[in-house]
Amino acid sequence: MRILVTGGAGFIGSNFVHYVLDEHDEDEVVTLDALTYAGSKENLEGVLDHPRHEFVEGDIRNREIVTELIGDVDAVVNFAAESHVDRSIEGAKPFVTTNVEGTQTLLDAAKDAGIDRFLQISTDEVYGQILDGTFSESDPLNPRNPYAATKAGADLLAQSYQTTHDLPVVITRTCNNFGPRQHPEKLIPKFIQNAAAGETLPVYGDGSNVREWIYVEDNCRALDLVLRDGDAGEIYNIGGDTEKTNLEVTRAILDAIGADDDLIEFVDDRAGHDQRYALDTEKIESLDWEPEYTFEEALERTVEYYQDR
Ligand SMILES: NC(=O)c1ccc[n+]([C@@H]2O[C@H](COP(=O)([O-])OP(=O)(O)OC[C@H]3O[C@@H](n4cnc5c(N)ncnc54)[C@H](O)[C@@H]3O)[C@@H](O)[C@H]2O)c1
């Protein structure tokens, strides 16, 4: 299979490119990435010159580039996005143009090329918060921050291309990822680096917000499975089976680094901060998938990775 991976120089996308090239000897990957502040060719170190990999610097909103690349692949995996909630609160425009218009540009080109599979990478945040229980794939969308709203818009567009144009779309909604190659603005890498440098760890509000965490390698394995074996028109939740408050995550990082709890600094809460996300993962488990790493094992590997740098 020849796969176009958009946003492949970012955190999850680059881990996915490495994963596919390692696991599937026959597959070829084309990475399309605009190299925004969040993307880096360093994330593709080791595969930039790979004989089955091609890197193209370009924007998913550019129909010309997108048409040319999609004309030559079997599948598209769309990771490209503006992904940081705090930035979307400061200014939502790039989130609308990349996450919504960019996805629409890809969907149009995929429809015209008649490709075999369009995997839209989405997030648990599209469901909004849930205080008890879990969200299943058929629950209504209730995004509560601009980032999540644009991801929900992209999901709905992708679903509409499935029903209207019969484009073989599959959507995945994953919980919070962590692991190698994540941008240091995100909670876990930022806190590892602050703790290692003896700097404070700014925890929003009282730190009681709950998130479900997954090691990025477990997520890549699930995405790869859905790409190949998922049913067109379906949505798959992908969860890590580990719920933690932000304060618990912070303390686990301090423990792993051997730093003192005094470094915790409670700061003003994020506007509209969702209290809890949680996913029902029965559907992805029916494809014979479950996370391999516990939170503790994955955090240990992640801390080692960032300390080595
Ligand atoms: N990180 C998480 O915990 C998480 C959880 C669930 C879903 N997701 C989704 O997974 C995807 C990847 O997330 P991530 O954390 O790796 O993000 P990231 O910010 O690390 O990477 C995004 C990549 O997209 C590229 N990009 C941005 N705008 C582009 C454009 N217009 N054209 C081409 N490339 C562009 C960036 O250069 C970057 O390489 C996103 O769609 C995100 O919504 C992330």
The ligand as a Tripos MOL2 file, in Angstrom:
@<TRIPOS>MOLECULE
LIG
   44    48     1     0     0
SMALL
NO_CHARGES

@<TRIPOS>ATOM
      1 N1         -1.6170   14.7070   20.7420 N.am      1 LIG1
      2 C1         -2.7140   14.1200   21.2100 C.2       1 LIG1
      3 O1         -2.7890   13.7490   22.3870 O.2       1 LIG1
      4 C2         -3.8750   13.8450   20.2720 C.ar      1 LIG1
      5 C3         -4.9540   13.0930   20.7490 C.ar      1 LIG1
      6 C4         -6.0010   12.7990   19.8750 C.ar      1 LIG1
      7 C5         -5.9720   13.2390   18.5690 C.ar      1 LIG1
      8 N2         -4.9180   13.9970   18.1380 N.ar      1 LIG1
      9 C6         -4.9190   14.4110   16.7280 C.3       1 LIG1
     10 O2         -3.8050   13.7940   16.1100 O.3       1 LIG1
     11 C7         -3.2610   14.6330   15.0920 C.3       1 LIG1
     12 C8         -1.7970   14.8580   15.3360 C.3       1 LIG1
     13 O3         -1.6140   15.4400   16.6230 O.3       1 LIG1
     14 P1         -0.1560   15.7880   17.1490 P.3       1 LIG1
     15 O4         -0.2240   15.8870   18.6090 O.co2     1 LIG1
     16 O5          0.8260   14.8950   16.5080 O.co2     1 LIG1
     17 O6         -0.0080   17.2680   16.5460 O.3       1 LIG1
     18 P2          1.2990   18.1160   16.2620 P.3       1 LIG1
     19 O7          0.8950   19.5320   16.5130 O.co2     1 LIG1
     20 O8          2.4760   17.5680   16.9880 O.co2     1 LIG1
     21 O9          1.5640   17.8990   14.7060 O.3       1 LIG1
     22 C9          0.7760   18.4790   13.7140 C.3       1 LIG1
     23 C10         1.5860   18.4550   12.4110 C.3       1 LIG1
     24 O10         0.7560   18.9790   11.3740 O.3       1 LIG1
     25 C11         1.5340   19.8840   10.5960 C.3       1 LIG1
     26 N3          0.6290   20.8850   10.0180 N.ar      1 LIG1
     27 C12        -0.0810   21.8400   10.6690 C.ar      1 LIG1
     28 N4         -0.7810   22.5600    9.7860 N.ar      1 LIG1
     29 C13        -0.5550   22.0240    8.5710 C.ar      1 LIG1
     30 C14        -1.0240   22.3330    7.2620 C.ar      1 LIG1
     31 N5         -1.8730   23.3190    7.0470 N.pl3     1 LIG1
     32 N6         -0.5800   21.5650    6.2320 N.ar      1 LIG1
     33 C15         0.3070   20.5480    6.4360 C.ar      1 LIG1
     34 N7          0.7860   20.2280    7.6480 N.ar      1 LIG1
     35 C16         0.3580   20.9650    8.6990 C.ar      1 LIG1
     36 C17         2.5220   20.4930   11.5710 C.3       1 LIG1
     37 O11         3.6650   21.0300   10.9110 O.3       1 LIG1
     38 C18         2.8520   19.2980   12.4530 C.3       1 LIG1
     39 O12         3.9390   18.5610   11.9170 O.3       1 LIG1
     40 C19        -4.0900   15.9200   15.1190 C.3       1 LIG1
     41 O13        -5.0570   15.8420   14.1140 O.3       1 LIG1
     42 C20        -4.7370   15.9120   16.4950 C.3       1 LIG1
     43 O14        -5.9700   16.5710   16.4800 O.3       1 LIG1
     44 C21        -3.8710   14.3020   18.9540 C.ar      1 LIG1
@<TRIPOS>BOND
     1     1     2 1
     2     2     3 2
     3     2     4 1
     4     4     5 ar
     5     4    44 ar
     6     5     6 ar
     7     6     7 ar
     8     7     8 ar
     9     8     9 1
    10     8    44 ar
    11     9    10 1
    12     9    42 1
    13    10    11 1
    14    11    12 1
    15    11    40 1
    16    12    13 1
    17    13    14 1
    18    14    15 2
    19    14    16 1
    20    14    17 1
    21    17    18 1
    22    18    19 2
    23    18    20 1
    24    18    21 1
    25    21    22 1
    26    22    23 1
    27    23    24 1
    28    23    38 1
    29    24    25 1
    30    25    26 1
    31    25    36 1
    32    26    27 ar
    33    26    35 ar
    34    27    28 ar
    35    28    29 ar
    36    29    30 ar
    37    29    35 ar
    38    30    31 1
    39    30    32 ar
    40    32    33 ar
    41    33    34 ar
    42    34    35 ar
    43    36    37 1
    44    36    38 1
    45    38    39 1
    46    40    41 1
    47    40    42 1
    48    42    43 1
@<TRIPOS>SUBSTRUCTURE
     1 LIG1         1 GROUP 0 **** ****
